[in-house]
């Protein structure tokens, strides 16, 4: 049984759970307020729930550390991004008790980040980190979080833009340094990520069959991947094998030939400028490869397997259309209307001829 008592003018409550005594201030000078609080706590205990005071002892800092520990234990590749999100969240919630992390406080955090000119996508990643923290706390035994507040997400315009037409690809490859030409071709044909191409080793290449593999755990989503390359890429791989520098295991080497390709931002910008195609993102090759595969009639499922995309939503996010696609659509529509007009004109002509025949009779 619980009890009520006063400390000065403030009423306190005392109750038990599993033989342990809990004391909690009602923060009120009214006995009725304390009585309602005691009834609520005893009601929770009778239902097997932890008393609310247990959750009030847990703060944001503890949840944040548990969140990052989960990333470390599971060797998640995006831990750096998670650490950046936690750093920003700490600016707003450091020291906060769990019950104080409310929807209102979260909205205030969002408003502050918007004033700091943070992109909606960035804010959403931070909100997702907070939500993950709270859910991890809720799922622990015993739970550290009683409830997860509603966390409104911001609207994102995440349709990806930017493609290379074939002529643009040829132009930038022509002016790129020799060590990057084959690298660029491989990206254009396969749609692989820069890091996946840069870390490719000879142990992953079957030159005779024209097969390239990424093993499980070597990709962003940890899935393995196997592709058959075309004649041009197969010739590139053979040429690089013939001119390889032992004992380096990498297929694509840097300009000095003493290590794999790493950062080449300045070199890439100069190549874009010299090719007169405007500043483009190397990642545009990824979108371009997917679009080219779809245009050539390769099923979406197979295109996803080659490029390493896990869900079909990439086709919506990549917005796989461009001016040529839209122009072709307009031409097809024009032909359709022309065919309709021709049919209608033919029908009208037949009616006119029939009317003339009837008048002649």
C-alpha positions in Angstrom: 0.0 0.0 0.0 1.2 3.5 -0.8 1.0 6.5 1.6 1.0 10.3 1.5 3.1 12.6 3.5 4.3 16.2 3.5 7.7 17.8 3.3 7.1 21.4 4.3 4.0 22.4 2.3 4.5 20.0 -0.6 2.8 16.6 -0.6 4.9 13.5 -1.4 3.9 9.9 -2.2 5.4 6.6 -1.2 4.7 3.3 -3.0 6.3 -0.1 -3.5 7.2 -2.2 -6.5 8.8 -5.7 -6.2 9.7 -4.9 -2.6 11.4 -1.6 -3.5 10.2 1.7 -2.1 9.7 4.7 -4.3 9.3 8.2 -3.1 8.1 11.0 -5.4 7.1 14.6 -5.0 3.6 15.6 -6.3 5.0 19.1 -6.7 1.8 20.4 -5.2 0.5 21.7 -1.9 -2.8 20.0 -2.5 -3.4 16.5 -1.0 -5.8 15.6 -3.8 -3.2 16.1 -6.4 -0.8 13.8 -4.5 -3.6 11.2 -4.1 -4.3 11.1 -7.9 -0.6 10.7 -8.6 -0.4 7.8 -6.1 -3.4 6.1 -7.6 -1.9 6.5 -11.1 1.4 5.0 -10.0 -0.3 2.1 -8.2 -2.5 1.5 -11.2 0.6 1.2 -13.5 2.3 -1.2 -11.0 -0.8 -3.4 -10.8 -0.7 -3.7 -14.6 3.0 -4.7 -14.5 4.2 -1.3 -15.8 7.2 0.6 -14.4 6.4 3.7 -12.3 6.8 7.0 -14.1 9.6 8.1 -11.8 11.8 5.3 -13.3 11.6 7.0 -16.8 12.3 10.5 -15.3 15.7 9.2 -14.2 16.7 8.5 -17.8 18.1 11.4 -19.8 18.9 12.2 -23.5 22.6 11.6 -23.0 22.1 8.0 -21.9 19.8 7.3 -24.9 22.4 8.9 -27.3 25.2 6.7 -26.0 23.1 3.6 -26.4 22.2 4.7 -29.9 25.8 5.1 -30.9 26.8 1.8 -29.2 24.2 0.1 -31.3 25.9 1.5 -34.4 29.3 0.3 -33.2 28.2 -3.2 -32.2 26.5 -3.7 -35.6 29.4 -2.1 -37.6 27.0 0.2 -39.4 28.7 2.1 -42.2 26.8 5.4 -41.5 28.2 5.8 -38.0 29.9 9.1 -38.9 26.5 10.6 -40.1 24.9 9.2 -36.9 27.6 11.0 -34.8 26.9 14.3 -36.6 23.2 13.9 -35.9 23.8 13.2 -32.2 26.1 16.3 -32.0 23.3 18.5 -33.3 20.6 16.9 -31.1 22.8 17.4 -28.1 22.8 21.2 -28.7 19.0 21.1 -28.0 18.4 18.1 -25.7 21.6 17.5 -23.7 20.6 16.8 -20.1 16.9 16.5 -20.9 14.9 13.9 -19.0 13.0 11.5 -21.3 9.5 12.8 -20.4 10.6 16.3 -21.3 11.4 15.3 -24.9 8.0 16.3 -26.2 6.6 17.0 -29.7 6.7 20.7 -28.8 10.4 20.6 -27.9 11.1 18.7 -31.0 9.3 21.3 -33.1 11.3 24.0 -31.5 14.5 22.0 -32.4 13.3 21.8 -36.1 12.6 25.6 -36.2 16.1 26.3 -34.8 17.7 24.1 -37.4 15.7 25.8 -40.2 16.9 29.1 -39.0 20.4 27.8 -39.3 19.6 27.1 -43.0 19.9 23.3 -42.5 18.4 21.3 -45.4 15.1 19.5 -44.8 16.9 16.2 -45.6 19.5 16.9 -43.0 17.0 17.8 -40.3 15.0 14.6 -41.1 18.2 12.5 -40.6 18.6 14.1 -37.2 14.9 13.5 -36.3 15.2 9.9 -37.5 18.2 9.5 -35.2 16.2 10.9 -32.2 13.3 8.5 -33.0 15.7 5.6 -33.2 17.1 6.5 -29.8 13.7 6.6 -28.2 12.6 3.3 -29.8 15.8 1.6 -28.6 15.1 2.8 -25.1 11.5 1.7 -25.3 12.5 -1.8 -26.4 15.0 -2.4 -23.7 14.3 -4.7 -20.7 13.4 -3.0 -18.5 12.4 -0.1 -20.8 14.1 3.3 -20.5 11.3 5.1 -22.4 7.6 4.9 -21.6 6.3 6.4 -24.8 7.8 7.8 -28.0 6.4 11.2 -28.8 5.0 12.1 -32.3 7.9 13.3 -34.4 6.8 15.2 -37.5 9.1 14.9 -40.5 9.7 17.6 -43.1 8.9 17.3 -46.7 11.8 16.5 -48.9 12.3 17.1 -52.6 14.5 14.0 -53.1 14.1 13.5 -56.8 17.7 13.2 -58.0 18.7 15.2 -61.1 21.6 15.1 -63.5 22.4 12.7 -66.3 25.2 12.3 -68.8 24.2 12.1 -72.4 26.5 9.7 -74.4 28.3 12.7 -76.0 28.9 14.3 -72.7 30.4 11.1 -71.3 32.7 10.8 -74.3 33.8 14.5 -73.9 34.6 14.3 -70.2 36.4 11.0 -70.6 38.5 12.5 -73.5 39.9 15.3 -71.4 40.2 13.4 -68.1 43.7 12.2 -67.0 44.7 8.8 -68.3 44.4 7.1 -64.9 40.7 8.2 -64.7 39.6 7.3 -68.2 38.9 3.6 -67.5 37.5 4.5 -64.1 35.0 6.8 -65.7 34.0 4.2 -68.3 33.4 1.6 -65.6 31.1 4.0 -63.7 29.2 5.0 -66.8 28.5 1.4 -67.8 27.8 -0.2 -64.4 26.4 2.6 -62.2 28.5 1.4 -59.3 29.4 3.8 -56.4 32.8 5.6 -56.5 34.0 3.7 -53.4 32.9 0.3 -54.9 34.9 0.9 -58.0 37.9 2.4 -56.2 38.2 -0.6 -53.9 37.7 -3.2 -56.6 40.5 -5.8 -56.5 41.7 -8.5 -58.9 40.4 -11.2 -56.7 36.9 -10.0 -57.5 37.4 -10.1 -61.3 37.0 -13.1 -63.6 38.6 -11.7 -66.8 37.9 -14.7 -68.9 34.2 -14.8 -68.2 33.9 -11.0 -67.9 32.5 -11.2 -64.4 33.0 -8.7 -61.5 31.9 -9.5 -58.0 31.3 -7.5 -54.8 31.2 -9.8 -51.8 28.7 -9.5 -49.0 29.7 -6.7 -46.6 31.6 -4.8 -49.3 28.7 -2.6 -50.5 26.8 0.2 -48.9 23.8 -2.0 -48.2 26.0 -5.0 -47.3 24.5 -7.2 -50.1 26.8 -9.0 -52.5 26.6 -8.3 -56.3 27.7 -10.1 -59.5 27.7 -8.5 -62.9 28.7 -9.5 -66.4 30.6 -6.6 -68.2 30.3 -5.7 -71.9 33.1 -6.1 -74.5 34.6 -2.6 -73.8 34.8 -3.0 -70.1 36.1 -6.6 -70.5 38.9 -5.2 -72.7 39.7 -2.5 -70.2 40.1 -5.1 -67.4 42.4 -7.2 -69.6 44.5 -4.2 -70.5 44.8 -3.2 -66.9 45.7 -6.7 -65.9 48.5 -6.8 -68.5 49.9 -3.5 -67.2 49.2 -4.1 -63.5 51.8 -3.3 -60.8 52.4 -6.1 -58.4 51.9 -6.6 -55.6 49.1 -3.9 -55.6 45.7 -5.7 -55.6 43.6 -2.9 -56.9 42.2 -2.7 -60.5 42.2 1.1 -60.7 45.3 2.9 -59.5 45.9 6.6 -58.8 48.0 8.9 -61.0 51.2 7.7 -59.4 50.4 4.0 -59.7 51.3 3.4 -56.1 47.8 3.0 -54.5 44.1 2.8 -55.4 42.1 5.8 -56.7 41.0 8.0 -53.8 39.7 11.6 -53.8 39.9 13.4 -57.2 37.5 16.3 -56.7 39.7 19.0 -58.3 40.7 16.8 -61.2 37.1 16.0 -61.8 36.0 19.7 -61.8 38.8 20.5 -64.2 37.7 17.7 -66.6 34.1 19.0 -66.5 35.3 22.5 -67.3 37.6 21.4 -70.1 34.8 19.2 -71.6 32.5 22.3 -71.5 29.7 20.4 -70.0 29.3 22.5 -66.8 30.1 21.3 -63.3 28.6 17.8 -62.9 28.6 15.3 -60.1 30.4 12.1 -60.6 27.4 10.4 -58.9 25.4 11.4 -62.1 27.0 8.3 -63.7 25.0 6.2 -61.3 21.7 7.7 -62.4 22.8 7.6 -66.0 23.6 3.9 -65.9 20.3 3.0 -64.4 18.4 5.2 -67.0 20.4 3.7 -69.9 19.7 0.2 -68.7 16.0 0.9 -68.5 16.0 2.6 -71.9 17.8 -0.4 -73.5 15.0 -2.7 -72.3 16.7 -4.3 -69.3 14.1 -5.1 -66.6 14.1 -2.8 -63.6 14.8 -5.7 -61.3 17.9 -6.6 -63.2 19.0 -3.0 -63.5 18.7 -2.8 -59.7 20.9 -5.9 -59.3 23.6 -4.4 -61.5 23.7 -1.0 -59.9 23.1 -2.2 -56.3 19.9 -0.5 -55.6 17.8 -2.3 -53.0 14.3 -0.8 -53.6 12.4 0.2 -56.7 11.8 3.7 -55.2 15.2 4.7 -56.8 13.4 5.0 -60.2 11.1 7.6 -58.6 13.9 9.4 -56.7 16.2 9.4 -59.7 13.4 10.9 -61.8 14.6 8.9 -64.8 13.4 11.2 -67.6 15.1 14.1 -69.3 14.4 16.6 -72.2 14.9 13.9 -74.8 12.4 11.6 -73.1 9.9 14.5 -72.9 10.4 15.4 -76.5 9.9 11.8 -77.6 6.7 11.7 -75.5 5.4 14.9 -77.3 6.2 13.4 -80.7 4.4 10.2 -79.9 1.4 12.2 -78.7 1.5 14.2 -81.9 1.4 11.1 -84.0 -1.5 9.8 -81.9 -3.5 13.0 -82.5 -2.6 12.9 -86.2 -3.9 9.3 -86.5 -7.1 10.4 -84.7 -7.6 13.3 -87.0 -7.0 11.1 -90.0 -9.6 8.7 -88.8 -12.1 11.4 -88.1 -11.5 13.1 -91.5 -12.0 9.8 -93.2 -15.3 9.2 -91.4 -16.5 12.7 -92.2 -15.6 12.2 -95.9 -17.6 8.9 -96.0 -20.6 10.6 -94.4 -20.4 13.5 -97.0 -20.2 11.0 -99.9 -23.2 9.1 -98.5 -25.2 12.3 -98.2 -24.3 13.2 -101.8 -25.4 9.8 -103.0 -28.7 10.1 -101.2 -29.4 13.6 -102.7 -28.5 12.3 -106.2 -31.2 9.6 -105.8 
